[in-house]
């Protein structure tokens, strides 16, 4: 009797120890999942993968949780764009922990990855057919059935589903969804070029996705394709205007933009956007001034405290274009100075010093030329850590502007160039003591 009690006590103790260890790992997993969800880093994601793997190795008989952890591992890999690894985790979960309640969802996701990302239609068909045969009432059965629909109908439904989740709760476009949508838009237009309603519309939207992803050259090709293949489509007017905008704004093709504006006015004289097209018929100098003013107003969006990097890049290009085409204009020097300031504010220090030095070299009579030279030296010293170049700039400043109001600051910088902050502070303290 005593031996039986002792054995039962030992077994109970062992079970309690196992449960304690299991709960500890689960808690660690939960903490890591929260960390990854709120602010993912490469290290936190790696730690979470490792912790999932640790649980599976430590408790191989817990099919329910192990299946779920394999599914979550697949989700992490999917978010990282590693689709082969995604499929590997899903297949492992399905094979080794088939009794887990997450297994039907694993089949759905596996079929989706094989179809949309790995282009393996045979394996996709196998996964989706398994769902329809064995889990017809599962929430993913509709997605599985979609695989067997006609290709055009299937793509239309998939596009609509992606468009429905394109924006987050703040209205911002999700980059990964945008990339997926662009692929589907392109796939539809390639497979169904005779669909003269949807294909040009999808090409137009694909161009808009490329513009969002800051690929203006590829976006222009998408808009050009609409105009070449579907010149009479409902998408043609918008494609014309957006292409003109890319030519004028980012691709330095002002003449082509003007031609597109004229073509729009001639072809769509009664279109609601005809006044927008007439903008491109204005003289280039006037057009540049107007666009610069517009972009300057977009630098700091109301909802953001920092400078908008996309607007900043466009604005700097406009400043540069203006100064190259109209170097004798009264605004040329001012725009170069502003370009240097915007580049610095957006963190592009090398571009900033290039613009500021260009201003000093080409517009020395401009009232802010001394400030531009000083600022270039300051950036070389403090941001680019190029002390030799900073000294060269500062020496040039002292020789050219010895009586300027910034001369004292330049002299101080030369005296303390390269010194650590504590040494400079000690120097101040000694002066105060004396």
C-alpha positions in Angstrom: 0.0 0.0 0.0 2.8 2.4 0.9 4.6 1.6 -2.4 1.4 2.4 -4.4 0.9 5.7 -2.6 4.6 6.5 -3.2 4.2 5.8 -6.9 1.0 7.8 -7.2 2.7 10.7 -5.3 5.8 10.5 -7.7 3.6 10.5 -10.7 1.5 13.4 -9.5 4.7 15.3 -8.7 6.0 14.6 -12.2 2.8 15.7 -13.8 2.8 18.9 -11.8 6.4 19.6 -12.8 5.5 19.0 -16.5 2.5 21.3 -16.3 4.6 24.0 -14.6 7.2 23.8 -17.4 4.5 23.8 -20.0 2.8 26.8 -18.6 6.1 28.6 -18.3 6.9 28.1 -22.0 3.4 29.1 -22.9 3.7 32.3 -21.0 7.1 33.1 -22.6 5.5 32.4 -26.0 2.6 34.7 -25.1 5.0 37.5 -24.1 7.0 37.1 -27.2 3.9 37.1 -29.4 2.8 40.4 -27.8 6.2 41.9 -28.4 6.3 40.8 -32.0 2.8 42.1 -32.6 3.5 45.6 -31.1 7.0 46.2 -32.3 8.6 43.3 -34.1 12.4 43.1 -34.4 14.5 40.5 -36.1 15.7 39.3 -32.7 12.2 39.1 -31.2 10.9 37.2 -34.3 13.8 34.7 -34.1 13.2 34.2 -30.3 9.5 33.4 -31.0 10.4 30.9 -33.7 12.8 29.2 -31.3 10.3 29.2 -28.5 7.7 27.5 -30.7 10.3 24.9 -31.7 11.2 24.4 -28.0 7.6 23.7 -27.1 7.2 21.2 -29.9 10.4 19.3 -29.0 9.6 19.3 -25.2 5.9 18.3 -25.5 5.6 16.3 -28.8 2.3 14.7 -27.6 0.5 18.0 -27.3 -0.9 17.8 -30.8 -3.5 20.6 -30.3 -1.0 23.3 -29.3 1.8 22.0 -31.5 -0.5 22.3 -34.6 -1.4 25.8 -33.6 2.3 26.8 -33.0 3.2 25.4 -36.4 0.4 27.5 -37.9 1.6 30.6 -36.1 5.2 29.9 -37.2 3.8 29.8 -40.8 2.1 33.1 -40.2 5.4 34.7 -39.1 7.2 33.4 -42.2 4.3 34.5 -44.4 4.5 38.1 -43.1 8.3 38.1 -43.7 7.7 37.0 -47.4 9.3 33.6 -46.9 6.7 31.5 -48.6 8.7 28.4 -48.9 9.2 28.4 -45.2 5.5 29.1 -44.7 4.6 26.0 -46.6 7.2 24.0 -44.7 5.7 24.9 -41.3 2.2 24.2 -42.5 3.1 20.8 -44.0 4.9 19.9 -40.8 1.9 20.8 -38.7 -0.5 18.9 -41.0 1.7 15.8 -41.0 2.8 15.6 -37.4 -0.3 17.1 -35.6 -3.2 16.3 -37.8 -5.7 16.0 -34.9 -5.2 19.7 -34.0 -8.3 21.8 -34.5 -6.3 24.2 -36.6 -5.5 21.7 -39.3 -8.3 22.7 -41.7 -7.1 26.3 -41.5 -3.6 25.0 -42.2 -4.8 23.3 -45.4 -6.5 26.5 -46.5 -3.5 28.6 -46.0 -1.2 26.0 -47.6 -3.4 25.9 -50.7 -3.4 29.7 -50.8 0.4 29.9 -50.5 0.9 27.3 -53.2 -1.5 29.0 -55.6 -0.7 32.7 -55.0 3.0 32.7 -54.0 4.7 29.4 -55.0 2.8 28.8 -58.3 2.4 25.1 -57.6 -1.2 24.5 -58.8 -1.1 20.7 -58.2 -0.3 21.0 -54.5 -2.8 23.9 -54.2 -5.5 21.7 -55.7 -4.6 18.9 -53.3 -4.9 21.1 -50.2 -8.1 22.8 -51.3 -9.8 19.5 -52.3 -8.9 18.1 -48.9 -10.8 21.0 -47.3 -13.9 20.5 -49.5 -13.9 16.8 -49.0 -13.2 16.6 -45.2 -14.3 20.1 -43.8 -17.1 21.4 -46.1 -18.5 23.6 -43.3 -15.2 25.2 -42.4 -14.9 28.9 -42.8 -12.1 28.4 -45.3 -14.3 26.2 -47.6 -15.4 29.2 -49.6 -11.7 30.0 -50.3 -11.1 26.4 -51.3 -14.1 26.3 -53.6 -12.8 29.5 -55.3 -9.8 27.6 -56.6 -12.0 25.6 -58.9 -13.9 28.5 -60.4 -13.1 29.9 -63.9 -9.8 31.8 -63.9 -11.3 35.2 -64.7 -14.0 34.9 -62.1 -11.5 33.7 -59.5 -9.2 36.6 -60.1 -12.0 39.1 -59.9 -13.1 37.7 -56.5 -9.5 37.6 -55.2 -8.9 41.2 -56.3 -12.1 42.4 -54.7 -11.1 40.6 -51.4 -7.7 42.2 -51.4 -9.1 45.7 -52.2 -11.4 45.4 -49.2 -8.5 45.0 -46.9 -6.0 47.4 -48.7 -6.3 50.2 -46.1 -5.7 50.0 -42.4 -8.0 51.5 -39.7 -6.3 54.9 -40.3 -6.9 54.8 -44.1 -3.2 54.1 -44.9 -2.4 51.6 -47.7 -0.8 48.4 -46.5 2.4 47.8 -48.5 2.2 44.0 -48.7 -1.5 44.0 -49.8 -0.6 46.7 -52.4 2.1 44.4 -53.8 -0.2 41.4 -53.9 -2.9 43.5 -55.6 -0.5 44.8 -58.3 0.5 41.2 -59.1 -3.2 40.2 -59.5 -4.0 43.3 -61.5 -1.2 42.4 -63.9 -2.1 38.8 -64.0 -5.7 39.5 -65.0 -4.6 42.0 -67.8 -2.1 39.5 -69.2 -4.6 36.6 -69.1 -7.7 38.4 -70.3 -6.6 41.2 -72.6 -9.9 41.1 -74.5 -11.8 42.2 -71.4 -11.9 45.9 -72.4 -13.6 47.0 -69.2 -11.7 45.2 -66.4 -8.2 44.9 -67.9 -7.7 48.6 -68.5 -9.1 49.4 -65.1 -6.8 46.9 -63.4 -3.8 48.2 -65.4 -4.7 51.7 -64.2 -5.0 50.5 -60.6 -1.7 48.6 -61.0 0.0 51.8 -62.0 -1.4 53.6 -59.0 0.0 50.8 -56.7 3.4 51.2 -58.4 3.2 55.0 -57.8 2.4 54.3 -54.1 5.4 52.0 -54.0 7.6 54.8 -55.4 8.3 53.2 -58.7 7.4 56.0 -61.1 9.1 54.4 -64.2 7.1 51.2 -63.9 4.0 53.1 -63.0 4.4 55.1 -66.2 4.6 51.9 -68.3 1.4 50.7 -66.8 -0.4 53.9 -67.7 1.2 53.9 -71.2 -0.1 50.3 -71.6 -3.7 51.6 -70.9 -3.4 54.3 -73.5 -1.8 52.0 -76.2 -4.1 49.0 -75.7 -7.3 50.6 -74.5 -7.4 54.3 -75.8 -11.2 54.4 -75.8 -11.7 52.8 -72.4 -13.2 54.6 -69.4 -9.7 54.3 -67.7 -8.0 56.3 -70.5 -8.6 59.8 -69.2 -7.3 59.0 -65.7 -4.3 57.2 -67.2 -3.5 60.2 -69.3 -3.6 62.6 -66.4 -1.6 60.4 -64.1 1.0 59.7 -66.8 1.3 63.4 -67.4 1.8 63.9 -63.7 4.6 61.3 -63.6 6.3 62.8 -66.6 6.2 66.3 -65.2 6.8 65.5 -61.6 9.3 62.6 -61.4 10.6 61.6 -64.8 11.8 65.0 -66.1 9.7 64.8 -69.3 8.0 68.1 -69.3 7.5 68.2 -73.1 5.8 64.8 -73.0 3.6 66.0 -70.1 2.6 69.0 -72.2 1.7 66.8 -75.1 -0.4 64.6 -72.9 -2.2 67.6 -71.5 -3.0 68.8 -75.1 -4.1 65.3 -76.1 -6.5 65.2 -73.1 -8.0 68.6 -74.0 -8.5 67.5 -77.6 -9.8 64.0 -76.9 -11.9 64.7 -73.8 -13.0 68.4 -74.0 -16.1 67.9 -71.8 -14.4 65.7 -69.2 -14.8 67.0 -65.6 -10.9 67.0 -65.2 -10.2 69.0 -68.3 -9.0 72.0 -66.2 -6.4 69.7 -64.6 -5.2 68.8 -68.0 -4.9 72.5 -69.0 -2.3 72.9 -66.2 0.2 71.0 -68.4 -0.4 73.6 -71.2 1.0 76.4 -69.1 4.6 77.6 -69.6 7.1 75.4 -67.9 8.4 78.0 -65.5 4.9 78.9 -64.3 4.1 75.3 -64.0 7.2 74.6 -61.9 6.4 77.6 -59.6 2.9 76.3 -59.1 4.0 72.8 -58.4 6.7 73.9 -55.9 4.1 76.0 -54.0 1.8 73.0 -53.9 4.5 70.6 -52.7 5.7 73.0 -50.0 2.2 72.9 -48.6 2.4 69.0 -48.4 5.7 68.8 -46.5 4.2 68.5 -43.1 0.8 66.6 -43.2 -1.7 67.6 -40.5 -1.7 64.1 -39.1 2.1 63.8 -38.9 4.8 65.6 -36.9 7.6 64.7 -39.2 8.4 65.8 -42.8 6.7 63.7 -45.5 9.7 62.0 -47.2 7.8 61.4 -50.5 6.7 65.1 -50.8 10.3 66.1 -49.8 11.8 64.0 -52.5 9.4 65.4 -55.2 10.0 69.0 -53.9 13.8 68.7 -54.0 13.6 67.4 -57.6 11.4 70.3 -58.6 13.8 72.8 -57.0 16.7 71.2 -58.9 14.8 71.2 -62.2 13.9 74.8 -61.8 17.4 75.9 -61.0 18.8 73.9 -64.0 16.3 75.2 -66.5 16.1 78.8 -65.2 19.5 79.5 -63.5 19.1 83.3 -64.1 15.7 83.5 -62.5 15.2 85.5 -59.3 14.0 82.3 -57.6 16.8 80.0 -58.6 19.1 80.7 -55.6 16.3 80.7 -53.1 15.1 77.3 -54.4 18.6 75.9 -54.1 18.8 77.1 -50.5 15.4 75.7 -49.7 16.3 72.4 -51.4 19.4 72.1 -49.1 17.2 72.8 -46.0 14.5 70.2 -47.1 17.2 67.6 -47.8 18.7 68.1 -44.4 15.3 68.0 -42.6 14.5 64.7 -44.4 17.8 63.2 -43.3 19.6 63.3 -46.7 22.8 65.0 -45.5 25.0 64.3 -48.5 22.4 65.7 -50.8 22.0 68.7 -48.6 25.7 69.7 -48.6 25.8 69.1 -52.4 22.9 71.6 -52.9 24.3 74.1 -50.4 27.7 74.1 -52.0 26.1 74.4 -55.4 24.3 77.4 -54.2 27.5 79.1 -52.9 29.4 78.2 -56.0 26.8 79.5 -58.5 25.0 82.3 -56.6 27.5 84.0 -54.3 25.7 87.3 -54.5 22.6 85.7 -53.0 21.9 87.1 -49.5 21.9 83.6 -47.9 25.1 82.4 -49.6 27.1 82.8 -46.4 24.5 80.9 -44.4 24.6 78.1 -47.0 28.4 77.9 -46.7 28.2 77.8 -42.9 25.5 75.1 -42.9 27.5 73.0 -45.3 30.4 73.1 -42.9 28.2 72.4 -40.0 26.7 69.3 -41.7 30.2 68.0 -42.7 31.3 68.4 -39.0 28.3 67.2 -37.1 26.3 64.9 -39.4 28.8 63.4 -41.9 31.8 63.5 -39.4 34.1 64.7 -42.2 36.3 67.0 -40.3 38.8 67.7 -43.1 35.9 68.9 -45.4 34.4 70.9 -42.5 37.7 72.7 -41.9 38.0 73.4 -45.6 34.5 75.0 -45.6 35.1 76.9 -42.4 38.4 78.3 -43.6 36.7 79.4 -46.8 34.0 81.1 -44.8 36.5 83.0 -42.6 38.5 84.2 -45.6 35.4 85.3 -47.5 33.2 86.6 -44.6 35.4 87.6 -41.6 32.9 90.2 -40.4 29.7 88.2 -40.9 27.5 87.6 -37.9 28.2 83.8 -38.1 32.0 84.3 -38.1 32.2 83.9 -34.3 30.4 80.6 -34.6 32.7 79.4 -37.4 35.8 80.5 -35.4 34.6 78.6 -32.4 34.0 75.5 -34.5 37.5 75.7 -36.0 39.0 76.0 -32.5 37.1 73.0 -31.2 37.0 70.8 -34.4 37.2 67.1 -33.4 37.2 67.8 -29.7 34.9 65.7 -27.5 32.0 67.6 -25.8 33.4 67.2 -22.3 36.7 68.7 -23.3 34.9 71.7 -24.8 32.8 72.1 -21.6 36.0 71.9 -19.5 37.4 74.7 -21.6 34.4 76.9 -20.8 34.7 76.1 -17.1 38.4 77.1 -17.0 37.6 80.5 -18.7 34.9 81.1 -16.1 37.3 80.3 -13.3 39.9 82.6 -14.6 
